[in-house]
Amino acid sequence: MAVVNCAIQLNIPDTVDLKTPTTLSQLCTTLKCDPSFLYRIMRFLTHRNIFKQISAASDPLYAHTPLSRLLIKNHEESMAPFVVMESSPVMVGAWHNLSGRVVVNGTPPFVKTHGMDLWGYGEGNREHSDVFNEAMACDARRTVRAMVEECKETLEDITSVVDVGGGNGTCMRLLRKACPWITCINFDTPHVVPNNSHSQPQDGLQHVGGDMFVAVPKADAAFLMWVLHDWGDEECIQILKTCKEAIPHKNGRVIIAEAVIEEEGFNSKADKLKDVGLMLDMVMMAHTNIGKERTLKEWEYLITQAGFSTFTLKNINSLKSIIIAFP
Ligand SMILES: C[S@@+](CC[C@H](N)C(=O)[O-])C[C@H]1O[C@@H](n2cnc3c(N)ncnc32)[C@H](O)[C@@H]1O
């Protein structure tokens, strides 16, 4: 990840031409890099299918691959902000204290490293909070697209959605664009929601600051994407209960976008997705207090304990699946 982050910092993905292959010397001139060092970086990346080398001449030619395209900053599918966030010293620091979490009565690695949890840290560090929210937004773009395409029936008969823990509002902006009949509320902590205040709705999108453990703005559906995996079971049940209070008993729903980890010995999801899900589980251990990725049984437990009568599960073209809980 450090090498990929180095490539992003140097602006290599944005400099390699999308149509015509770019030579090492062109890259060195544009990026003011030393050819011998840059060659070694490119040799490592191309070995992992991040760029491809298309000539072995003394001045090698490089072209993009599907993976390297994801690292272009000005690309609608860019995952560069995610790599930048995960490789920031703030996040990497926590990994050095992972073992201290695993021992009996251990301390959350992020708290051990920074003296407070991730959310408290973001409140006092605007710059890191922005880096974090941008990272969340880049993955949200993919998931919302997949959800809109593959869960049409869920969105057709609702007129309002509140995105609980919606970050910088990317998700609701995209949903509003794709489903203009839905009024969208982006709800997050007051330091994340723009202007630190309750804003007036603009173009069918409103930002509201608050605490999801206390109350959530009312809507036909509450949306929770990558929020519950940050928390332990008790907190999740509390969040689900406040969401349940915000939606109508008849035809209301809570839409959860989260990974569903395969049960032991049951391998229907592609291996690669399972691998990413398990990786994310380690990220939860390093960066949250008691967050974790969950199996279907564990999701069922939370939903039932929060008082929902039934739920559905749909796998979409994303690491995340869509779980819909009904009161
Ligand atoms: C992992 S991020 C997910 C962001 C967004 N849903 C997405 O997937 O792109 C979790 C979000 O929960 C928010 N959050 C944490 N504690 C909260 C609270 N008590 N009330 C409301 N939001 C909270 C964080 O600020 C953060 O934006």
The ligand as an ORCA input file, in Angstrom:
! r2SCAN-3c Opt
* xyz 0 1
  C     -17.437      4.470      8.109
  S     -18.232      6.021      7.937
  C     -19.444      5.696      6.691
  C     -19.821      6.914      5.905
  C     -20.880      6.686      4.797
  N     -22.057      6.038      5.286
  C     -20.285      5.889      3.652
  O     -20.418      4.674      3.629
  O     -19.653      6.481      2.785
  C     -19.200      6.102      9.433
  C     -19.920      7.431      9.629
  O     -20.631      7.420     10.876
  C     -20.576      8.730     11.424
  N     -20.899      8.708     12.855
  C     -20.121      8.248     13.873
  N     -20.749      8.426     15.051
  C     -21.952      9.000     14.778
  C     -23.061      9.426     15.589
  N     -23.027      9.250     16.911
  N     -24.130      9.986     14.983
  C     -24.158     10.153     13.615
  N     -23.141      9.748     12.797
  C     -22.051      9.183     13.366
  C     -19.144      9.150     11.132
  O     -18.949     10.549     11.244
  C     -18.955      8.612      9.705
  O     -19.301      9.575      8.739
*
